[in-house]
């Protein structure tokens, strides 16, 4: 009997040790997503601002981060934002996130658990937005200073890598201070093709949803919804390859679906803006006035856009300035396979001297065009992680 008791006690003791070992191993399992900070920067979730000058800062997704001022990710530093993280701007347009040249941002949202950057006050323009500055070519000069953040951008590194962004919502951002200073939901200054930007929604901002200032960055699965200015905007020689853009305006606000420029001071400045876009749906706010247009292509931009649905615009495609019009004949400005739905004027043109021009050759039609994937309805890829559609 005593021998049996001792044996039983030994079994229980060994079981306890094994369970304890497993428990400890679970706590130390490197697969567990635990915030890491190899930087001198200390995260204060109630006052999330300052400059990350070195190392990697990984945020704690279980805590809401209150963005009270500007947060700069400097050269050599990295900010990692795990799935489900919520960052709330509380400092007005003085609160924004900016990634400097040589810095990196990694947004690791998922379809079921996106990262959300929003505002404490649910109204457009209540915080600054996200700004990324890279080293890719621009046509404003060898380098330039970003209109937001005063950081340098531009250079000669077409494949520059500023990080990775997947499944991110940016809400209630942006502001329009002047024609030369604007906050957008997402502002990309000279960002290179080594950067990944996929599954991003820009919604209810007070300026553009997303704007490209030169660079070579490519994008996929972008939603721009209910912003007070343009859905998509580019300038300064942007060249990128893009797929699946879906844009929709509020019934009473919003300007153009696309506003596209090369360089307003020199329409032929190189590199010339020449992006490609495949699978595009733009839904306007109606046809009551001559603006907004579905697309405004001007000041020398080139572009190739294919598989397009345009709905609820007074003008579908508006081409302006001699250099832009000339690109139609060379095939460097074309919008192919377009389905027009409740569009009063499909295209119009205007020369640099203000006289009208025939721009109808800029487009071809296709009544079966699917646009971003589901005609004028919300695409399957945009369902679940977005809001308000």
N, C-alpha and C positions, 0 to 999 in steps of 0.2 A: 504494500500500500504506500509506504513512504517513498519507495523507488518510483512508483507511478506518479506521485505528487511532484517529485523532483523533476521527472521527465516532462510533465505537463508545464511546470514552471519554466523549464529551459526552453520549451517550444514557444511559450508566451513571450519570454524575454527576447528570443531571436526574432520573433514576429514584430515585436515593438521596435527593435533596432532596425529591421528592414524597412518598416513603415516610416520610421524617423528619417532613415537615409533617403527614401523616395521623396518624402516631403521636402527635405533640404535640397535635393537635386532639382525638384520642381521650382523652388524659389530661385535657384541659380541658373535655371535653364536659359541659355543665351537666346532662345527663340522667343522668350517673353518680351513684348515690346515695352521696354522701360526707357524713360527719358534719359538721354545722356548729354553731358555738357563738358566738352574738352576745351572750352573757351574760357577766357577771363570774364566774359560777359555773364552776369547773373540775372536770371529771369525773375521778374516781379510781375506776377499775373495781374495785379491791380494797378500797375504802372509800367506797362509794357512799352518801352521806348528806349532810345539810346543808339549806340553804335557797336555792332559786333565786329571787332577788329581782327580776331584770329580764331582758329579752331572751329568746332562744330557745336551748334546749339540745337538740341532736339526738344521740341515743346511737349508738354504733357497733355495728351488729348482729353484727359478726364477733367481738365480745368479750363474755364473760360478766361481768355486773355484780353484784358482791357487795354486797347491801344490808345494811350493818352497823348502821344506826340509822335514825331517821326522816328522810325526804326530803320537804320541803315545797315546793310550787310556789306561790309567793306571788302576790299581786295584780299583774297586769301581766306576769307571766312565763309561759313556755310550755315544756312538756316534750314532745318528739317522740320516739316509740319506733318505729323501723322494723320491718318484717316480719322475723321470725326472731330478734329480740332475746330473750335469756334473762336474767332478773333473779332472783338467788338470795338469799333472806333468810337471813342468818347470825346475826342479833342477837336471836332470839326475838321476842316481841311488841313489843319496843321498836323493832323494824325494821318500818316501814310507809311507804307513799307516801300523801301527803295533798295534795289540790289545794284551795287556799283560794279564797274568793270573789274573782272577778276573775282568777284564774289559769286556765290551760288545760292539758289533757293531750290528746295526739293519739297514739292507738295504731293503727298502720297495718299490722296483721297481714293475712294472706291465708289462703284456704282451704287452701293447700298449705304455708304458712309462717307459722303463727300466732305471736304474741308470747306468751311463757310467763313468768309470775311464780310462782316455786316456792320450795321450801325446801331447804337443804342436807341436812337430816334429813327423810326421807320419812315424816312422821307428822303428824296433825292438830295445829293450833295452834302451829306452830313459827316462824311470823312473823305480822305484824299484819294484812296485807291492804291493799286499796286504798280510800281514803276520798276522796270528792268533796263539797265544800261550795259550794252555789250561793246565788242571791239570790231564788229563787222562794218563793211563799207557803207558810207552815206554820201550824198552829193551836196551837202551843205558846207563842206570843207573836209580837211583830213580828219578832224575831230570837231565836236561842237559841245555846247553846254545844254543839258536838258532843261526845258522850260519848267519842269517840275523837278525839284530836288537839287538843282544846280550841279549835278554830277556830270562828268565828262562821258561822252559816248562817241562811237565811230572808230574807224581804224582800217586795218588791212586783213583781219583774220575772219574770212568768210565763214569758217566752220567753228567759230568761237562758241563756247559752251557756258551758258549762264545757269544751267541746272535743268530740272524737269518739273513740269506741272501737269498733274492729272486729277480730274474730278474736283474742280474748284468752283465755288459760287462766290461772286463778288457783288454785293448788294449795296444800294443807296450811296454809292461813291460819287466822285467827280465834282467839278465846279468849273465855271467859265468866267475867268477874271478879265480877260481881254482877248483880242485876236491872236496874241502871241503867248498867252499863258492860260493853259487849260489843264484841268485834271480829267482823266478818263477813268473808266473802270480799270482797264489794263492798258498801260502805256509801254510800248516796246521801242526803245531807242537803240538803234544799231545792234540789235540782238542777232546772234549768229545761228547758223543752221545746226550746230551741235546741241542746241537747246530744244527740249521737247515740250510742246504745248498741245494738250489734248483734253477734250471734255471740260470745257470752261464755259460758264454762263456769266454774262455781265448783265445785270438787271437793275432797272429803276435808278440809274445814275443821272446826274444833272448835265452831263456832256456826252461824248461818244462812248459807246460800249467798249470798243477796242480800237487802238490806233497804232499804226506802224510808222516809225520815223526812220526810214532807211533800213539797212540790215538785210539779212538773208534767212531769217527764221521761218520755219514751216509750221502749219497748224492743221489740226483735224478736230472735227466735232465741236464747233464753237456756236454758242447761242447768245444772241444779243437781243434783249427784250425790254421794251417799255422805257428806253432811255430817252432823255429830253433833246438830244441832238442826233447825230448819225449813228447807225447801227455798226458800220464798219468804215474805217478811214485809213488812208495811207498817203505818205508823202516822202520826199527826200531820198528817192531811189530804192525803195523796198523791192526786193526780189525774193519771193518765197513760193513754195508749192503747197496748196491747201485743198482740203476735201471736207465736204459736209459742213456748210454754214447755214444756220437758220436764224432769221431775224424777223421780229414782229414789233410794231409800234403800238403805243397807247392811242386810244381813239382821239385824244385831244392834244397830245404832245409828240414830239419827234420830228426830225428833219428828213434826211435822206437815208435810203437803205445803204448805199455806198457813196462815199465822197472820196474821189481818187485824184491825187496830184502827183506831179513829178517834183518840180521846184518852181515856186511862184516868182522867184527873181530871175531865173534862167531856165526856160522851159526845156532846153536841150542839155541841161547839166547831167553829167555822167557820174555814177551809173544811173541809167534811166529806170524809173519804177516800171517793173515788168513782172508782176506776179501771175501765177496761174491758179485758177479756182475751179474746182469741179464739184458739182452738186450743191446748188444754192437756191434757197427759198427766201424771198423778201416779201413781207406783208405790210403794206402801208396803212395810213389812217384815213384814207378816203381820196376822192377826186374833186373835192369842192374848190380847190385853188390850183394854181400852176405849180406850186410846190407843196409838199416835197416830191422829189423825183425818186424813182427806184434806184437809178444810178446816175451820178454826176461824174463824168470822166473829163478831166480838164488839165490845163497847164503842162501838156506834153507827156502825160502818163501813157504807157502801153499796158495792155492786159489781155489775157486769154481766159475766158470764162465759158464753161460748158455745162449743159443740163440745168436750166434755170426756170424757176417759177416766180413770176412777178404778179402781185395782186394788190388792188386798191391804191393805185397811183395815178395822178393826173398825167404824168409823163413817165414812161418806162425807162428809156435810156437817153440821157442828155449829154451830148458831146460838145465841148467848147475849146476854142483856141486852135490856131492853124496847125501847130505841131501834132496835136491830138487827132485832129481830123485827117491829117496826112497819113497817120498810122493805120487808118482803115484800109487804104489802098495797098499797103505793104503787108497786110495780114498781121500786124503787130497790135492791133486793137480790134478784138472780135468777141462777140457774145453769141454763142451758137446753141441751137436746140432750146429755144425760149418758148415757154407757154405764158401768154398774157391773159390774165383773168381780171376783168374790171379795170382796165387801163385805158384812159381816154386817148392819149397820144403815145404810140409805141416808141417813136424816137424823134429827136429834134437835134439840130446843130446850130452853132453860132461861131463865126470866125472871130479872130482876135480884134478886128475892127468893129465888131458888133453886128455885122450883117448876118443874115441867116444862111444856113448851109444844109444841104441834104446829107443826113447821116444814116439813112435807112440801110445802107450796106453794112453797117456795123453788126447787124444781127441776122440770124436765121431762126425760123420758127419750127416748133415741134409740139403739136397738141398733146403728145403723150409724155412730155418731159415730166420727170418725177421730182426735180429739185433736190432738196436735202434728203429725200428718201420717201416722203409720204405726201407729195404734192403740197397743198396749203395747210395740211394738218401737221400736228407735232410728230416729228420723226420718231421711230422706235428707239433709236440710240439716245434720244434726248429725254426719254421718259424715266422717272424714278428719282434721279439725282438732281433735277432742276426744280425750280419753283415758279408758280404763277402762270404756267402755260396752259 
